[in-house]
Amino acid sequence: MTAPKVVVFGTAGYALVHLRRARVLHDDGEIVLAGACDVRDPSPESADLLPPGAVLTPSIEELLRQAEPDIAVIATPPHTHLDAALAAVDAGCQVLLEKPPVLDLAAFDLLSERASAAGVECQVGFQSFGSAALTVLREAVEAGAVGEPRGVGTAGAWIRRDSYYRRNGWAGRRVLDGKSVVDGSLTNPFAHAVATATLVAGTAGLRPRRIDVELHRARPIEADDTACARLTFDNGVDVVAAATLCADQVFEPYVVLHGAEGAARWWYRSDRLEINGETMRAGPPTDLLRNLVRHVEEGTPLAAPLNQTRAFTAFVEAVRDHPGPKAIAPEWVDLADEGPEQRYVVRHVEKFVESAAEELALFSELGVPWVT
C-alpha cells in the first residue's frame, strides 16, 4: 500500500510539533510529508523539516491543489479551525484537528456532517485520549475499585508570563477582528483537562444538561486567566474543572474520579495513575497521526474522534457566550519578575483550584474571597 500523503496547516507554535512528528513518520516510511502552509514565513527549522519536493505555500487551497494530500493536520489559530477543516474534508482529506476543534455546537454539527458526506474522519488533537492509562482506569472502575462514580474533577496551575500573551495577535483574546477566539484558561491551555475529565466521566460524546462557568482575570486581558466550571450531565456524573495561569507554584494538571468507595487520580501529561493511593504508570500514549494513518489503512479505531468532543465543544460555546471575566481584586494579585518574564500571581490560587477538583465545588461555593 502506498504511504498516505500528509500536509500540515501551520508551521509555528504547536504546528511545529506536528511537523516534527510528521517528519519522523516520513523518515520511517509510514507517510509522505507532502507539504505545509502558513500565512507567515516559516522559520528555518520548519522549512528544514519538509523533505525535498514538498510544497510550501501561504495558501490552504494552493497546498491542497498542489500536494493532493490524503491527510491534513490542522494547527492554525482556533478561530480559523472550522474553515480550514471544511476545506480539508471537502478536498477528501482525513483530518487531525488541533484543540479546540471548533468553537460552538453549530460548527461541530456542520463539520461532522461535511466529514460524513465526504466519507472522511476527523481526529482531534487531545493526546490524552490515546493514553494506555485510560484502559487501566476503565478496567479498575468496571471492577468496582472505587465504587459507583460520583463525579470527576480536574485541576491545573501554570505560570504564564507577558511573553506568552505577546506571542501572537489572538493570545488572551475573546474576540479578534469580529470573530470569536475564546482563548481562556480552560478552553485552550487546559482544554485537555476538561476534555479528558469528560472522557473519564463517560460523557465526552454527550451534550451537558447545564454548564455553570465562573471566569476571572488577574491580568488586564479580554479572556480569563483563572476559571472554574461545572458540566452537569443526565447520567449523574458531573464534571468540575478549575485552572489558573497565575500560579506561584506550578503543579501538573490531573483528573480525579470520585467514587462511592475510593478515588482515582490521573496526571495525564506524565501518565501517572493513582487508584486508592496505589501508584502505577502506563505506557506511552498513542501518536494521534499514526493512529489516524492506521485507521485509514487498517480500520484501527480512532483514539480521539470528533464525536467524543461534543461535551467539550458545548463547554467552549458556554465560555464564548459568557459575559466575560471579572477582575480579581488587586489586593489578591502580585507582580513578579520583570520585562517579558513578568507574571501575575494570585495569592493561594493553587489551593483554591485544587479544592474545586477535590470537593467538586465551584469557586463561589468554596467561598473564595476574590469571588464572593
C-alpha positions as semicolon CSV with decimal commas, in nm:
position;residue;x (nm);y (nm);z (nm)
1;M;0,000;0,000;0,000
2;T;0,127;0,347;-0,091
3;A;0,208;0,561;0,211
4;P;-0,054;0,837;0,257
5;K;0,044;1,193;0,173
6;V;0,022;1,428;0,471
7;V;0,022;1,808;0,485
8;V;0,031;2,042;0,784
9;F;-0,166;2,365;0,807
10;G;0,064;2,592;1,009
11;T;0,439;2,597;1,069
12;A;0,478;2,778;1,404
13;G;0,369;2,715;1,762
14;Y;0,220;2,369;1,806
15;A;0,222;2,320;1,429
16;L;0,599;2,285;1,460
17;V;0,545;1,990;1,695
18;H;0,321;1,830;1,433
19;L;0,583;1,891;1,163
20;R;0,847;1,719;1,373
21;R;0,625;1,417;1,434
22;A;0,524;1,400;1,071
23;R;0,890;1,410;0,961
24;V;0,967;1,114;1,189
25;L;0,684;0,915;1,030
26;H;0,802;1,026;0,686
27;D;1,156;0,909;0,754
28;D;1,017;0,576;0,881
29;G;0,824;0,533;0,557
30;E;0,481;0,543;0,722
31;I;0,372;0,864;0,546
32;V;0,487;1,107;0,281
33;L;0,519;1,457;0,425
34;A;0,391;1,638;0,119
35;G;0,385;2,000;0,231
36;A;0,278;2,275;0,466
37;C;0,121;2,619;0,455
38;D;0,131;2,931;0,669
39;V;0,039;3,294;0,613
40;R;0,370;3,383;0,780
41;D;0,716;3,296;0,655
42;P;0,822;2,969;0,817
43;S;1,120;2,954;1,049
44;P;1,436;2,788;0,919
45;E;1,362;2,486;1,139
46;S;1,012;2,449;0,998
47;A;1,132;2,478;0,640
48;D;1,412;2,225;0,702
49;L;1,161;1,969;0,831
50;L;1,000;1,950;0,488
51;P;1,160;1,688;0,263
52;P;1,279;1,772;-0,089
53;G;0,988;1,824;-0,326
54;A;0,737;1,914;-0,054
55;V;0,502;2,206;-0,117
56;L;0,539;2,521;0,091
57;T;0,281;2,792;0,033
58;P;0,085;3,057;0,227
59;S;-0,247;2,924;0,089
60;I;-0,451;2,630;0,217
61;E;-0,625;2,599;-0,119
62;E;-0,296;2,601;-0,308
63;L;-0,148;2,341;-0,075
64;L;-0,447;2,112;-0,124
65;R;-0,436;2,160;-0,502
66;Q;-0,062;2,103;-0,544
67;A;0,000;1,830;-0,287
68;E;-0,326;1,634;-0,330
69;P;-0,294;1,502;0,027
70;D;-0,472;1,213;0,192
71;I;-0,443;1,359;0,543
72;A;-0,439;1,720;0,666
73;V;-0,306;1,815;1,008
74;I;-0,461;2,147;1,114
75;A;-0,277;2,354;1,375
76;T;-0,390;2,706;1,287
77;P;-0,540;2,956;1,538
78;P;-0,866;2,834;1,700
79;H;-1,093;3,081;1,520
80;T;-0,971;2,950;1,182
81;H;-1,028;2,580;1,255
82;L;-1,372;2,545;1,103
83;D;-1,290;2,698;0,765
84;A;-0,961;2,511;0,745
85;A;-1,120;2,179;0,839
86;L;-1,406;2,223;0,592
87;A;-1,158;2,298;0,313
88;A;-0,968;1,979;0,400
89;V;-1,269;1,747;0,422
90;D;-1,419;1,892;0,103
91;A;-1,089;1,801;-0,065
92;G;-1,133;1,443;0,058
93;C;-0,873;1,458;0,334
94;Q;-0,879;1,272;0,660
95;V;-0,820;1,535;0,930
96;L;-0,621;1,568;1,250
97;L;-0,755;1,891;1,404
98;E;-0,590;2,066;1,697
99;K;-0,792;2,161;2,003
100;P;-1,030;2,328;2,050
101;P;-1,174;2,164;1,736
102;V;-1,441;2,432;1,681
103;L;-1,598;2,699;1,900
104;D;-1,968;2,607;1,911
105;L;-2,205;2,318;1,855
106;A;-2,339;2,454;1,526
107;A;-1,987;2,439;1,383
108;F;-1,940;2,097;1,542
109;D;-2,250;1,962;1,368
110;L;-2,157;2,125;1,037
111;L;-1,807;1,974;1,040
112;S;-1,944;1,634;1,143
113;E;-2,198;1,637;0,860
114;R;-1,950;1,750;0,594
115;A;-1,691;1,493;0,701
116;S;-1,954;1,218;0,691
117;A;-2,073;1,328;0,347
118;A;-1,714;1,325;0,220
119;G;-1,652;0,981;0,371
120;V;-1,361;1,101;0,585
121;E;-1,282;1,108;0,956
122;C;-1,181;1,391;1,189
123;Q;-0,947;1,318;1,478
124;V;-0,898;1,588;1,744
125;G;-0,559;1,661;1,900
126;F;-0,634;1,550;2,255
127;Q;-0,325;1,335;2,311
128;S;-0,452;1,209;2,646
129;F;-0,733;1,023;2,465
130;G;-0,467;0,786;2,330
131;S;-0,321;0,706;2,671
132;A;-0,284;0,348;2,789
133;A;-0,377;0,475;3,137
134;L;-0,737;0,507;3,019
135;T;-0,763;0,132;2,970
136;V;-0,619;0,065;3,315
137;L;-0,852;0,319;3,474
138;R;-1,162;0,187;3,297
139;E;-1,084;-0,170;3,394
140;A;-1,039;-0,065;3,757
141;V;-1,370;0,122;3,759
142;E;-1,553;-0,170;3,596
143;A;-1,405;-0,399;3,861
144;G;-1,553;-0,174;4,133
145;A;-1,222;-0,042;4,264
146;V;-1,367;0,298;4,355
147;G;-1,734;0,206;4,377
148;E;-2,009;0,389;4,193
149;P;-1,870;0,701;4,017
150;R;-1,994;1,022;4,180
151;G;-1,819;1,290;3,978
152;V;-1,497;1,392;3,810
153;G;-1,279;1,688;3,898
154;T;-0,980;1,833;3,719
155;A;-0,730;2,097;3,823
156;G;-0,420;2,265;3,687
157;A;-0,197;2,554;3,789
158;W;0,057;2,705;3,550
159;I;0,257;3,024;3,510
160;R;0,213;3,238;3,201
161;R;0,440;3,537;3,152
162;D;0,398;3,855;2,948
163;S;0,582;3,692;2,658
164;Y;0,310;3,427;2,635
165;Y;0,046;3,690;2,565
166;R;0,266;3,872;2,314
167;R;0,341;3,567;2,101
168;N;0,054;3,630;1,859
169;G;-0,244;3,856;1,800
170;W;-0,509;3,625;1,944
171;A;-0,348;3,524;2,275
172;G;-0,569;3,621;2,568
173;R;-0,849;3,739;2,340
174;R;-1,219;3,653;2,340
175;V;-1,281;3,817;2,004
176;L;-1,045;3,920;1,723
177;D;-1,150;4,107;1,409
178;G;-1,512;4,030;1,484
179;K;-1,454;3,656;1,524
180;S;-1,474;3,459;1,847
181;V;-1,137;3,330;1,968
182;V;-1,224;3,210;2,322
183;D;-0,862;3,185;2,435
184;G;-0,941;3,127;2,803
185;S;-0,756;2,918;3,059
186;L;-0,991;2,618;3,039
187;T;-1,065;2,642;2,667
188;N;-0,704;2,644;2,544
189;P;-0,412;2,579;2,785
190;F;-0,619;2,342;2,998
191;A;-0,853;2,221;2,724
192;H;-0,701;1,875;2,767
193;A;-0,804;1,877;3,132
194;V;-1,171;1,948;3,057
195;A;-1,196;1,710;2,762
196;T;-1,014;1,432;2,949
197;A;-1,241;1,475;3,250
198;T;-1,550;1,429;3,031
199;L;-1,391;1,117;2,882
200;V;-1,324;0,970;3,228
201;A;-1,682;1,057;3,326
202;G;-1,814;0,868;3,024
203;T;-1,984;1,181;2,895
204;A;-1,743;1,307;2,626
205;G;-1,990;1,244;2,344
206;L;-2,289;1,394;2,525
207;R;-2,430;1,745;2,545
208;P;-2,434;1,866;2,907
209;R;-2,774;1,943;3,052
210;R;-2,631;2,251;3,223
211;I;-2,299;2,437;3,228
212;D;-2,201;2,679;3,506
213;V;-1,899;2,896;3,431
214;E;-1,703;3,132;3,656
215;L;-1,438;3,337;3,475
216;H;-1,181;3,563;3,639
217;R;-0,868;3,751;3,541
218;A;-0,574;3,893;3,728
219;R;-0,406;4,018;3,412
220;P;-0,564;4,305;3,210
221;I;-0,673;4,091;2,916
222;E;-1,007;4,014;2,749
223;A;-1,010;3,645;2,835
224;D;-0,990;3,469;3,168
225;D;-0,664;3,351;3,322
226;T;-0,832;3,179;3,616
227;A;-1,159;2,988;3,589
228;C;-1,379;2,707;3,708
229;A;-1,686;2,537;3,567
230;R;-1,934;2,258;3,629
231;L;-2,076;2,045;3,348
232;T;-2,395;1,870;3,460
233;F;-2,497;1,553;3,278
234;D;-2,808;1,338;3,285
235;N;-2,608;1,029;3,392
236;G;-2,535;1,194;3,728
237;V;-2,156;1,202;3,684
238;D;-2,084;1,574;3,673
239;V;-1,750;1,732;3,584
240;V;-1,592;2,022;3,775
241;A;-1,286;2,186;3,619
242;A;-1,064;2,457;3,766
243;A;-0,742;2,611;3,644
244;T;-0,518;2,915;3,664
245;L;-0,235;3,069;3,465
246;C;-0,144;3,292;3,761
247;A;0,016;3,038;3,993
248;D;0,314;3,098;4,216
249;Q;0,377;2,724;4,246
250;V;0,307;2,511;3,940
251;F;0,151;2,167;3,968
252;E;0,087;1,917;3,694
253;P;-0,278;1,906;3,585
254;Y;-0,469;1,597;3,686
255;V;-0,812;1,438;3,667
256;V;-0,971;1,282;3,975
257;L;-1,258;1,034;3,958
258;H;-1,454;1,036;4,283
259;G;-1,630;0,710;4,362
260;A;-1,852;0,598;4,646
261;E;-1,570;0,383;4,786
262;G;-1,250;0,549;4,669
263;A;-1,085;0,773;4,413
264;A;-0,860;0,752;4,111
265;R;-0,623;1,032;4,008
266;W;-0,460;1,056;3,669
267;W;-0,181;1,301;3,588
268;Y;-0,243;1,279;3,214
269;R;0,072;1,458;3,093
270;S;0,305;1,208;3,260
271;D;0,057;0,917;3,254
272;R;0,090;0,860;3,627
273;L;-0,218;0,688;3,764
274;E;-0,310;0,650;4,130
275;I;-0,604;0,433;4,233
276;N;-0,695;0,437;4,603
277;G;-0,343;0,550;4,688
278;E;-0,165;0,288;4,478
279;T;0,053;0,445;4,208
280;M;0,121;0,296;3,868
281;R;0,244;0,416;3,529
282;A;0,101;0,324;3,194
283;G;0,283;0,302;2,864
284;P;0,332;0,598;2,630
285;P;0,023;0,740;2,459
286;T;-0,072;0,653;2,104
287;D;0,058;0,901;1,847
288;L;-0,259;1,053;1,703
289;L;-0,127;1,095;1,349
290;R;0,000;0,737;1,338
291;N;-0,336;0,625;1,480
292;L;-0,520;0,815;1,204
293;V;-0,296;0,656;0,937
294;R;-0,366;0,310;1,076
295;H;-0,736;0,385;1,092
296;V;-0,732;0,468;0,722
297;E;-0,518;0,170;0,625
298;E;-0,634;-0,098;0,869
299;G;-0,955;0,022;1,030
300;T;-0,792;0,076;1,370
301;P;-1,039;0,269;1,592
302;L;-0,965;0,639;1,626
303;A;-0,826;0,741;1,964
304;A;-0,982;1,089;1,966
305;P;-1,270;1,107;1,715
306;L;-1,459;1,433;1,677
307;N;-1,778;1,277;1,814
308;Q;-1,605;1,235;2,151
309;T;-1,556;1,610;2,186
310;R;-1,921;1,718;2,188
311;A;-1,926;1,790;2,563
312;F;-1,604;1,988;2,539
313;T;-1,735;2,191;2,245
314;A;-2,054;2,269;2,437
315;F;-1,833;2,398;2,717
316;V;-1,634;2,619;2,477
317;E;-1,962;2,760;2,348
318;A;-2,071;2,838;2,705
319;V;-1,746;3,024;2,771
320;R;-1,783;3,210;2,441
321;D;-2,135;3,322;2,537
322;H;-2,036;3,421;2,893
323;P;-2,037;3,798;2,961
324;G;-1,664;3,784;3,029
325;P;-1,422;3,750;3,321
326;K;-1,438;3,954;3,639
327;A;-1,122;4,126;3,754
328;I;-0,969;3,977;4,067
329;A;-0,933;4,240;4,339
330;P;-0,583;4,397;4,325
331;E;-0,510;4,315;4,688
332;W;-0,503;3,946;4,590
333;V;-0,265;3,994;4,298
334;D;0,114;4,033;4,300
335;L;0,357;4,108;4,018
336;A;0,673;3,902;3,990
337;D;0,981;3,925;3,767
338;E;1,035;4,192;3,501
339;G;1,022;4,263;3,130
340;P;0,886;3,987;2,907
341;E;0,924;3,749;3,204
342;Q;0,681;3,947;3,418
343;R;0,394;3,743;3,555
344;Y;0,081;3,793;3,761
345;V;0,039;3,584;4,077
346;V;-0,293;3,532;4,254
347;R;-0,228;3,450;4,617
348;H;-0,325;3,099;4,727
349;V;-0,486;3,030;4,389
350;E;-0,332;2,681;4,370
351;K;-0,518;2,582;4,685
352;F;-0,850;2,711;4,551
353;V;-0,806;2,535;4,216
354;E;-0,721;2,205;4,379
355;S;-1,008;2,234;4,627
356;A;-1,255;2,278;4,342
357;A;-1,147;1,947;4,185
358;E;-1,128;1,758;4,513
359;E;-1,459;1,885;4,651
360;L;-1,641;1,908;4,315
361;A;-1,731;2,267;4,400
362;L;-1,719;2,599;4,216
363;F;-1,508;2,887;4,344
364;S;-1,823;3,065;4,460
365;E;-1,931;2,757;4,655
366;L;-1,590;2,732;4,822
367;G;-1,609;3,088;4,947
368;V;-1,301;3,202;4,754
369;P;-1,257;3,558;4,882
370;W;-1,196;3,733;4,550
371;V;-1,511;3,569;4,410
372;T;-1,753;3,643;4,691
